[in-house]
């Protein structure tokens, strides 16, 4: 079941993000890795800045309110950003990420952008499989500076993917 996150989900969202982010260890530049990958204060800050999470819940799980997958969306005026898309390690490759993504982008009128690590080939393939396309290097840099608040080093090592509302000429 997919539902909006509630205040009681904060610890579970934090746990899912940090569990799933282990996939990035040794993949992304070492100077961008943190332990934990996302601190509680960083997550709280993201939520305060308008990142709204949806949770995939397995009520049979019991642990962490049964939250096994999370994905956020942030309205940035001209566009919406998909933020923090994670599924617990022991629940990957079951279609949970695809369900969360479809849920978040359904009926959206605004273009959707997604930023991820350039070295995370599996994440890029996932978004491409769901209709997103990589933007050019120049456009990536412009978009990351305009819509995200990240350091220059992260801009250098990231990519941006866009949906057909943003790049209609790039999609089939």
Protein Blocks (a to p, Z undefined) as FASTA:
>chain_A
ZZdddfklmmmmmmmmmmmmmmmgokacfklpccdfbdfklmmmmmmnopacdddddfkn
opgnhpabdcddddehjaccdehiaddfklghnommmmmmmmmmgopabdcdddddfklm
mlmmmmmmnopacddfklmmmmmmmmmccdfklmmmgccdddfklmmmlpZZ
